[in-house]
Each structure stands twice: as structure tokens, then as C-alpha cells.
Amino acid sequence: MREATYRVKKSISRPSADLITAYRGISPATAYEVMGKRGAMNSTIRPIYSGMRVCGPAVTVNAHIGDSLMILKAITVAAGGDVIVADVGDSREAVCWGGTSSTAGKSRGIEGFVCNGTVRDGLQIKELAFPVFARGLSVKGTVKESLGWINHSISIGGVTVSPGDLILGNDDGVVVIPRGLVEQLLPVCLEFEEKTRRSEKRMSEGESVLEILGYDKLLRGKGLT
């Protein structure tokens, strides 16, 4: 019983509600660039439909391939606004989430679901407007019988995810901001996006993209004028 209890950590540290709200206007690409091109899950993990966005603290799950028991448990552990992030073993076939899970998650105010496996009931998920990021769709279901881990660090899409890390996702993919960097990274992200807007405004007014970004000097240094 003690071992089973240790598998599930119900108490985690999350970024403040104000920080999470502020990050809703930040793109995953911005966070990735500001972190020195780090934190991006590989491109196999993407929204199952265009237009999905997610922003919230991670509740992590480590589940066996083809077994969604611990993912169902995570729905009852996660708080409103959380993003369930599941390592299900990089399966391209065995489904770990679907319409029933999305209905249950949305009813609890869960922000979204991210996994390195596949999901099904894509049309139902789209109609629910519940953000799901996965390797794709599959019809194959799962069993529900094996214990795994909830709110322990996992590795998914080439990135380590710890409970409470901030998850940002849109059509470009998913980026993970470590919990300890969330506050200090916000002003840098805001400055980066404001600088980008100013540059793009100048481009729209006819200025050279090379001159604005400074690549004209780089090209001249390489002998290309």
C-alpha cells in the first residue's frame, strides 16, 4: 500500500495564476528562442487539429504502453487549468486518450493533454474544443490494469518534464518552461515579442529584412554583397 501511494504525488508547486495568464499571450516559439533554443518537444508531438492552444502547469504521468489506467487516475488528480503530460512509451498505435477522457478532463477544467502516443475519437475531441497534442490518431484501444507514476519527472519528445513546469502549445508544437524559470523568463519573452512586432512593422513599411535583422553585415563579412 505504501508503494502504491508513493506512485501518486497529489501536491505539486505551480506557477501563479497571474503568471499563467500572462503566458497565454506568449507563443511557444518565443519561449523556445528565449531559452536558447531549448525546451521544444520534437515535431512528432503536435495538435491533432489546427488552432489548438494550451498553457498551464504540467501534471505528469508515466504509463505503460497500451495501458491508460494511470492517465484516468491523473484526471482525478489534476486541478483546473493543469495540462496532463503523459509518457506512454512513444507508441505509434496504442491509444492512450479519447473522447471519454476529453469529456472527463474538460468537466474538471483541465487545460489540455499532451502525450508521445496516439489518441482516438478525433472528431469528438474537436467538437469538445479540448486541446490534445499527440503523435496522431489511431483506432486501437488500451487496457486499464497497470500501475504507473503520477507527478514524477518524465521524458517526452526529447524534453524532461517535471510537475509544475509550464506547458505552452499551439500549431507549431509544444514547449516546456521549467518551473524555476517561469517568472524570470516572462519579461524577456515580452521584450522579444515586442521587438519582433517592431521589426515586422518596419518590414511591412518596405525596409529590408536583411538590414533590420542585421544579416546584411553577416553576408558582407562572408563576401556576399
Residue pairs with C-beta under 8 A, 6 or more apart in sequence:
4 147
7 147
7 148
7 149
7 150
8 73
8 77
8 149
8 150
8 151
9 150
9 151
9 152
9 163
10 77
10 151
12 57
12 59
12 151
12 163
12 164
13 163
13 164
13 179
14 20
14 57
14 79
14 82
14 164
14 179
15 23
15 57
15 164
15 166
15 179
15 182
15 183
17 81
19 166
19 182
19 183
19 186
20 55
20 56
20 57
20 81
20 166
22 186
22 190
23 55
23 166
23 168
23 177
23 182
23 186
23 189
24 55
25 193
26 168
26 186
26 189
26 190
26 193
27 168
27 170
27 172
27 193
28 40
28 168
28 169
28 170
28 172
28 173
28 174
28 175
29 172
29 175
30 189
30 192
30 193
30 196
31 39
31 168
31 175
31 177
31 185
31 189
32 38
32 39
32 40
32 175
33 192
34 185
34 188
34 189
34 192
35 175
35 177
35 181
35 185
39 159
39 175
39 176
39 177
39 178
40 157
40 159
40 173
40 174
40 175
41 114
41 156
41 157
41 158
41 159
41 173
41 174
41 175
41 176
42 157
42 158
43 173
44 116
44 135
44 157
45 114
45 115
45 116
45 133
45 134
45 135
45 156
45 157
45 173
45 174
46 133
46 134
46 171
46 173
46 174
47 131
47 132
47 133
47 169
47 170
47 171
48 119
48 122
48 125
48 126
48 132
48 133
48 134
48 136
48 137
49 122
49 125
49 126
50 171
51 171
52 112
52 131
52 132
52 133
52 169
52 170
52 171
53 131
53 169
53 170
54 83
54 111
54 112
54 114
54 131
54 133
54 167
54 168
54 169
54 170
54 174
55 83
55 111
55 166
55 167
55 168
55 169
56 81
56 82
56 83
56 111
56 112
56 166
56 167
57 81
57 82
57 83
57 163
57 164
57 165
57 166
57 167
57 179
58 82
58 83
58 84
58 85
58 161
58 162
58 163
58 164
58 165
58 166
58 167
58 176
59 74
59 77
59 78
59 79
59 82
59 83
59 84
59 85
59 150
59 151
59 163
60 85
60 86
60 87
60 149
60 150
60 151
60 152
60 153
60 154
60 161
60 162
60 163
61 70
61 71
61 74
61 84
61 85
61 86
61 87
61 148
61 149
61 150
61 154
62 70
62 86
62 87
62 148
62 149
62 150
62 152
62 154
63 69
63 70
63 71
63 86
63 87
63 88
63 89
63 96
63 146
63 148
64 88
64 89
64 146
64 148
65 88
65 89
65 91
65 94
65 117
66 91
66 94
66 142
66 143
67 142
67 143
67 144
67 145
67 146
67 148
68 88
68 95
68 96
68 97
68 101
68 142
68 143
68 144
69 143
69 144
69 145
69 146
69 147
69 148
70 146
70 147
70 148
70 149
70 150
71 84
71 86
71 88
71 96
71 97
71 101
72 101
72 104
72 144
73 150
74 84
74 86
74 150
75 84
75 101
75 104
75 105
75 108
75 110
76 108
77 150
77 151
78 84
78 105
78 108
78 110
79 109
80 108
80 109
80 110
81 109
81 110
81 111
82 110
82 111
83 110
83 111
83 112
83 113
83 114
83 167
84 105
84 110
84 112
84 113
84 114
85 113
85 114
85 115
85 154
85 156
85 161
85 167
86 96
86 97
86 113
86 114
86 115
86 116
86 117
86 154
86 156
87 115
87 116
87 154
87 155
87 156
88 94
88 96
88 115
88 116
88 117
89 116
89 117
90 116
90 117
90 135
91 116
91 117
91 118
91 135
92 117
92 118
92 135
92 136
92 138
93 118
93 138
93 140
94 117
94 118
94 138
94 140
94 142
95 117
95 118
95 119
95 120
95 138
95 139
95 140
95 141
95 142
96 115
96 117
96 118
96 119
96 142
97 113
97 115
97 117
97 119
97 120
97 132
97 134
98 119
98 120
98 121
98 124
98 125
98 141
99 120
99 121
99 124
99 125
99 128
100 121
101 113
102 113
102 121
102 124
102 125
102 128
102 130
102 132
103 128
105 112
105 113
105 130
106 128
106 130
111 131
112 130
112 131
112 132
112 133
112 167
112 169
113 119
113 130
113 131
113 132
113 133
113 134
114 132
114 133
114 134
114 156
114 167
114 169
114 174
115 133
115 134
115 135
115 156
116 134
116 135
116 156
116 157
117 134
117 135
118 134
118 135
118 136
118 137
118 138
118 140
119 125
119 132
119 134
119 137
119 138
120 137
120 138
120 139
120 140
120 141
122 137
125 132
131 169
133 169
133 173
133 174
151 163
152 163
153 160
153 161
153 162
153 163
154 160
154 161
155 161
157 174
159 176
160 176
161 167
161 176
162 178
162 179
164 179
165 176
165 177
165 178
165 179
166 176
166 177
166 179
166 182
167 174
167 175
167 176
167 177
168 174
168 175
168 176
168 177
169 175
177 185
199 212
199 213
202 212
203 209
203 212
208 216
209 215
210 216
210 219
219 225
